[in-house]
Amino acid sequence: MTNGMNVSRRDLFKFGGLAAITAAGAGALAGCAPQQKMANTGAAAAEDGSTYVGPSFLQKPAEITEFDEEHTYDVVVVGAGESGLSAMHAALEAGATVGALQSLSIVQTAGNMGASIDLTKTNEAGIKAVLSFINYKSDYRANLGQVETWARNSQEALAWWAEAAAKGGSESKPYDYTVNCNGHEVFFHANTYFHDEGHQKGALVIGDAVQAEGAEIFFETPCVQLLVEDGRVAGAIGETKDGAHVLLRANKGVIMAAGDYVGDSEMLYYYTPDAKGLHQAVDFRNGTGLKAAMWAGAQMCPASHTKMVHGEGPKVRFEMPYLFLDRHGKRFMDEGCCRMGYLNEFTNKYLAEVDFAESTAAKFFSIVPTNWQDHYDAWKDFSDISIHNAYRNVDPEAWIKGDTLEELAEGMIAYADEEGWAHDYTVEAIVESINRYNELVTAGNGDEDFGKRDEYMVPIEAPCYAVPRGANNIDALVDGLWCDGNFQCLDVDMKPIEGLFAVGNASGPFFGNSNYPMDIEGLSVGRAITTGFATGRYVAGL
Ligand SMILES: Cc1cc2nc3c(=O)[nH]c(=O)nc-3n(C[C@H](O)[C@H](O)[C@H](O)COP(=O)(O)OP(=O)(O)OC[C@H]3O[C@@H](n4cnc5c(N)ncnc54)[C@H](O)[C@@H]3O)c2cc1C
């Protein structure tokens, strides 16, 4: 089948699956693919002389066939962040030789908290309940084999990370918590580094350690292509800043651990169009490794990918379902579904109001009574929104306080002005919204405006607080190359590609849905470390 543009449908699949259907061809194949506008796309000559019209990143470049250097290892890792370092360590420990390409001059990662299951306290039914719970929170699109790999190996992997990082002075402050999954109490143990530069400090320590253990990391040498021989991925090709090409051959497999594509706007708006207008938090995860994998036959998970959307620091990450006021000072949602991970779904219309030019349009305030701790105690047993988050790390000293509603509103406006938020607050609009909310509470007929559950409808009287909230950063895409339960990349026929694996954010669908469920805090870092760890060991054993 052709689409009338000299590009066969099969070719489009080759270039990255259904999502590769071109902007111009979207009409012809309507219903098969997202039809969002794509940035920076244009016609170009394809390798066979036909016209290629589509996202530039899906156009396969000419193959690199000449190399300035060549090295051979058992396992080659692309990317030296949490997942890549864990893969290197586990492969070395299993007796493999390891080479790695790293785009930057240092190892680089992000994140403050990484979660594991405490297997000493959680029983088998509890483990299975976590798998079901994550699948439920992921619209039933998770690959349960991948999730189970995390569940069964995270304790070992995260314990290793904490110990290895501590050797270089990066000490975790452990945080233990439980989550009710399908009625089972599941015990989690997290490493936290909020107090000390996040995971990056430990990553630097572990980067030195894996090199001391024998890994050869080629810094400032991003992977630009993969070597495919006889249908098998046989190595990774790096490019130095001088343009020299370094081939790392892999006897057992290449592990793609290059993170996601949050720093590449074209890929972001293509695969995750609902992230448009959010502030792109990091640029070192720029999708280059994912492109190399797609050019070698891999495909991305079905769009739209799992977004991790954050806003404000942990001190104001206050997740109790009080009254929320948008950039106009108006109530806008049932706050009962207020987990930070989902807020983008409620706030992206505000980004459109400012033509996606100012991410702070997604900011808002939560209006909080002073007796919030009493409500926490009353709500925590029935709440399904994991309000335990609210209790930790919050600092009312960082909130805005008003002895009258007018004073509160003035404080909110001053704060928003100082922070440069795109807003049009007025004292009158804010006070009117709070009064309306209190009227609903007093009338006792339930939430006639948004249908919030009755228990959460409590009066908000002065003195009270305004907590700055808002999910305006896209920190990560927790979805990447489509993999099977062994983290082996799948081609467009859903067949495992020999020699190619992906871990951490470069892999998926661990979640597979559109929003990162934050019910298990630190799951993304926990998953990155654990999937790297388990896959490094697995590939070393092939
Ligand atoms: C500000 C912030 C806070 C966060 N906080 C948390 C948190 O508290 N808890 C949580 O669970 N998650 C958190 N996350 C998400 C978390 O950081 C990621 O999910 C996790 O770090 C992903 O790990 P990774 O190994 O897949 O990718 P990374 O750690 O990003 O590693 C990828 C590495 O690959 C390198 N690379 C990229 N392209 C190439 C290439 N072509 N060739 C060679 N190397 C390449 C990059 O330089 C990078 O070093 C946060 C993210 C941000 C931005």
The ligand as an SDF file (V2000), in Angstrom:
LIG
                    3D

 53 58  0  0  0  0  0  0  0  0999 V2000
   13.9400   18.1010   38.0370 C   0  0  0  0  0  0  0  0  0  0  0  0
   13.5680   16.6460   38.0140 C   0  0  0  0  0  0  0  0  0  0  0  0
   13.2090   16.0200   39.1910 C   0  0  0  0  0  0  0  0  0  0  0  0
   12.8450   14.6790   39.1780 C   0  0  0  0  0  0  0  0  0  0  0  0
   12.5340   14.0780   40.3620 N   0  0  0  0  0  0  0  0  0  0  0  0
   12.2180   12.7770   40.3870 C   0  0  0  0  0  0  0  0  0  0  0  0
   11.9840   12.1210   41.6330 C   0  0  0  0  0  0  0  0  0  0  0  0
   12.1310   12.6970   42.7150 O   0  0  0  0  0  0  0  0  0  0  0  0
   11.6050   10.8290   41.5970 N   0  0  0  0  0  0  0  0  0  0  0  0
   11.4710   10.1360   40.4270 C   0  0  0  0  0  0  0  0  0  0  0  0
   11.1310    8.9540   40.4790 O   0  0  0  0  0  0  0  0  0  0  0  0
   11.7460   10.7130   39.2350 N   0  0  0  0  0  0  0  0  0  0  0  0
   12.1290   12.0090   39.1960 C   0  0  0  0  0  0  0  0  0  0  0  0
   12.4560   12.6070   38.0030 N   0  0  0  0  0  0  0  0  0  0  0  0
   12.5010   11.7690   36.7850 C   0  0  0  0  0  0  0  0  0  0  0  0
   13.8120   11.0100   36.7370 C   0  0  0  0  0  0  0  0  0  0  0  0
   14.8400   11.9620   36.7700 O   0  0  0  0  0  0  0  0  0  0  0  0
   13.9640   10.1810   35.4840 C   0  0  0  0  0  0  0  0  0  0  0  0
   12.8140    9.4230   35.2770 O   0  0  0  0  0  0  0  0  0  0  0  0
   15.1990    9.2770   35.5730 C   0  0  0  0  0  0  0  0  0  0  0  0
   16.3280   10.0520   35.9060 O   0  0  0  0  0  0  0  0  0  0  0  0
   15.4520    8.5750   34.2630 C   0  0  0  0  0  0  0  0  0  0  0  0
   16.6820    7.8950   34.3190 O   0  0  0  0  0  0  0  0  0  0  0  0
   17.3560    7.3850   32.9790 P   0  0  0  0  0  0  0  0  0  0  0  0
   18.5400    6.5920   33.3520 O   0  0  0  0  0  0  0  0  0  0  0  0
   16.3420    6.7710   32.1090 O   0  0  0  0  0  0  0  0  0  0  0  0
   17.8040    8.7180   32.2270 O   0  0  0  0  0  0  0  0  0  0  0  0
   18.9380    9.7700   32.6610 P   0  0  0  0  0  0  0  0  0  0  0  0
   19.2760    9.6430   34.0770 O   0  0  0  0  0  0  0  0  0  0  0  0
   18.5090   11.0670   32.1420 O   0  0  0  0  0  0  0  0  0  0  0  0
   20.2060    9.2790   31.8400 O   0  0  0  0  0  0  0  0  0  0  0  0
   20.2990    9.3920   30.4530 C   0  0  0  0  0  0  0  0  0  0  0  0
   21.7570    9.6870   30.1310 C   0  0  0  0  0  0  0  0  0  0  0  0
   21.9720    9.4420   28.7480 O   0  0  0  0  0  0  0  0  0  0  0  0
   22.7760   10.4810   28.2100 C   0  0  0  0  0  0  0  0  0  0  0  0
   22.4790   10.5250   26.7760 N   0  0  0  0  0  0  0  0  0  0  0  0
   21.4150   11.0740   26.1610 C   0  0  0  0  0  0  0  0  0  0  0  0
   21.4870   10.8510   24.8400 N   0  0  0  0  0  0  0  0  0  0  0  0
   22.6110   10.1370   24.6190 C   0  0  0  0  0  0  0  0  0  0  0  0
   23.2230    9.6000   23.4560 C   0  0  0  0  0  0  0  0  0  0  0  0
   22.6890    9.7420   22.2450 N   0  0  0  0  0  0  0  0  0  0  0  0
   24.3930    8.9310   23.5940 N   0  0  0  0  0  0  0  0  0  0  0  0
   24.9620    8.7770   24.8150 C   0  0  0  0  0  0  0  0  0  0  0  0
   24.4230    9.2790   25.9460 N   0  0  0  0  0  0  0  0  0  0  0  0
   23.2490    9.9270   25.8430 C   0  0  0  0  0  0  0  0  0  0  0  0
   22.3620   11.7140   28.9940 C   0  0  0  0  0  0  0  0  0  0  0  0
   23.3680   12.6900   29.0040 O   0  0  0  0  0  0  0  0  0  0  0  0
   22.1430   11.1330   30.3890 C   0  0  0  0  0  0  0  0  0  0  0  0
   23.3230   11.1660   31.1440 O   0  0  0  0  0  0  0  0  0  0  0  0
   12.8260   13.9510   37.9720 C   0  0  0  0  0  0  0  0  0  0  0  0
   13.2020   14.5830   36.7880 C   0  0  0  0  0  0  0  0  0  0  0  0
   13.5770   15.9210   36.8070 C   0  0  0  0  0  0  0  0  0  0  0  0
   14.0070   16.5800   35.5290 C   0  0  0  0  0  0  0  0  0  0  0  0
  1  2  1  0
  2  3  1  0
  2 52  2  0
  3  4  2  0
  4  5  1  0
  4 50  1  0
  5  6  2  0
  6  7  1  0
  6 13  1  0
  7  8  2  0
  7  9  1  0
  9 10  1  0
 10 11  2  0
 10 12  1  0
 12 13  2  0
 13 14  1  0
 14 15  1  0
 14 50  1  0
 15 16  1  0
 16 17  1  0
 16 18  1  0
 18 19  1  0
 18 20  1  0
 20 21  1  0
 20 22  1  0
 22 23  1  0
 23 24  1  0
 24 25  2  0
 24 26  1  0
 24 27  1  0
 27 28  1  0
 28 29  2  0
 28 30  1  0
 28 31  1  0
 31 32  1  0
 32 33  1  0
 33 34  1  0
 33 48  1  0
 34 35  1  0
 35 36  1  0
 35 46  1  0
 36 37  1  0
 36 45  1  0
 37 38  2  0
 38 39  1  0
 39 40  1  0
 39 45  2  0
 40 41  1  0
 40 42  2  0
 42 43  1  0
 43 44  2  0
 44 45  1  0
 46 47  1  0
 46 48  1  0
 48 49  1  0
 50 51  2  0
 51 52  1  0
 52 53  1  0
M  END
$$$$
